[in-house]
Amino acid sequence: MKKVIITGSNGLLGQSLLELLLQEKENYQVFGFSRGKNRSGRTDFDYVSIDITDKNRLKNEVEKINPDFIINTAAMTQVDDCETNKKACDTLNVDVVKWLAEISSTINCHLIQISTDFIFDGKKGYYKETDAPNPLSYYGLSKLKSEEVLTNSTIDFTILRTILVYGKVYDLSRNNIVLWVKKMLENQQEITIVDDQYRMPTYVVDLAMACKIAIDKKAIGIFNIASNTLLSVYQIAQEIANCFGLNKDFIKPISTATLNQTAPRPAKTGFDLTKTNSQLSFYPKSFTEDLKRFKEKLIKTTFNS
Ligand SMILES: NC(=O)c1ccc[n+]([C@@H]2O[C@H](COP(=O)([O-])OP(=O)(O)OC[C@H]3O[C@@H](n4cnc5c(N)ncnc54)[C@H](OP(=O)(O)O)[C@@H]3O)[C@@H](O)[C@H]2O)c1
């Protein structure tokens, strides 16, 4: 039996991890750490209501449990917010990871950290785990610093880098590209979408599965997790319309330059999945195939919102 703490258990990945790991209660004893009430819709795990930026409380609560693994999904993920509130971004995205690494070292725990394609400048695309990072935004820089905390440490760690995560969970507080495009097109509202940024969108169910594989294999190091197709964000929106039978005429292409976003975004990311395929035996599929699975899940599942 492995004891696993999930920080950010109320989030998109956090709730997806609960759903996955709680299917095997004989193998995993799961603890969720998140702010405020447990919003996962599940009560069959131990929930700790905690602000993880409270260092002393974090240390006490983790040490009480003495976990084998911590999966740190909590982060400040809104890229423009990180640019305008660098202090809060540093605290949650970097300092908390330092503290978790320190605690993990004391109790001999394996730390799994989620990182991002935004550590790259987007000039090259199809990034390998070994490619040189060059973040354009403060968010990207903070996630790179969080990686360096682990790569410079002596603890057992896994870094899973991922891209544009989407899905639906019981109680979702933040929107994602698939739900947003679907809703706008269902309401017959025009949307403008950049056609000069390229991404490999990631179905959250696959990201959760990658975390479980990291636990089961005790995989050490950095791994890329995304679907296997690089598409422009405009093409992504078109695929969503195709999958859900919605009218593509409402999707209008625009360029990044016209957006005037606070934080710059990398133009072309996407990952090389060779290491993930060979070392994790994990073979992500195309965005089109993932969307079909997501659509089936939406039909089968009752969600809160
Ligand atoms: N989403 C993407 O497209 C994407 C892309 C690349 C990488 N990632 C990385 O993937 C990871 C998971 O992302 P996600 O989409 O699942 O994020 P999310 O939905 O925003 O979930 C994060 C969770 O952490 C909780 N949290 C935040 N601050 C906290 C604090 N101080 N104490 C306790 N809990 C706190 C949040 O609570 P509240 O719900 O109360 O705010 C939220 O439930 C992150 O590390 C992110 O950087 C995400």
The ligand as a Gaussian input file, in Angstrom:
#p B3LYP/6-31G(d) Opt

LIG

0 1
 N       -3.872000      23.630000     -17.159000
 C       -2.933000      23.649000     -18.094000
 O       -3.198000      23.925000     -19.276000
 C       -1.518000      23.303000     -17.730000
 C       -0.529000      23.289000     -18.734000
 C        0.786000      22.955000     -18.380000
 C        1.084000      22.653000     -17.047000
 N        0.100000      22.696000     -16.103000
 C        0.452000      22.391000     -14.716000
 O       -0.355000      21.312000     -14.284000
 C       -0.604000      21.421000     -12.881000
 C       -2.073000      21.183000     -12.600000
 O       -2.847000      22.152000     -13.282000
 P       -4.424000      22.214000     -13.164000
 O       -4.939000      22.673000     -14.481000
 O       -4.954000      20.978000     -12.539000
 O       -4.567000      23.432000     -12.119000
 P       -5.854000      23.900000     -11.309000
 O       -7.091000      23.304000     -11.877000
 O       -5.754000      25.380000     -11.178000
 O       -5.634000      23.221000      -9.875000
 C       -4.773000      23.703000      -8.920000
 C       -5.403000      23.458000      -7.577000
 O       -4.494000      23.885000      -6.567000
 C       -5.211000      24.571000      -5.577000
 N       -4.389000      25.543000      -4.890000
 C       -3.877000      26.683000      -5.404000
 N       -3.204000      27.355000      -4.470000
 C       -3.269000      26.622000      -3.337000
 C       -2.782000      26.804000      -2.025000
 N       -2.069000      27.882000      -1.686000
 N       -3.038000      25.863000      -1.100000
 C       -3.771000      24.770000      -1.430000
 N       -4.269000      24.544000      -2.654000
 C       -4.030000      25.471000      -3.598000
 C       -6.312000      25.289000      -6.338000
 O       -7.308000      25.657000      -5.422000
 P       -8.592000      26.525000      -5.845000
 O       -9.386000      25.608000      -6.730000
 O       -9.245000      26.817000      -4.528000
 O       -8.071000      27.730000      -6.553000
 C       -6.703000      24.245000      -7.347000
 O       -7.708000      23.412000      -6.826000
 C       -0.043000      22.774000     -12.465000
 O        1.225000      22.582000     -11.903000
 C        0.138000      23.531000     -13.764000
 O        1.181000      24.466000     -13.700000
 C       -1.189000      23.006000     -16.412000

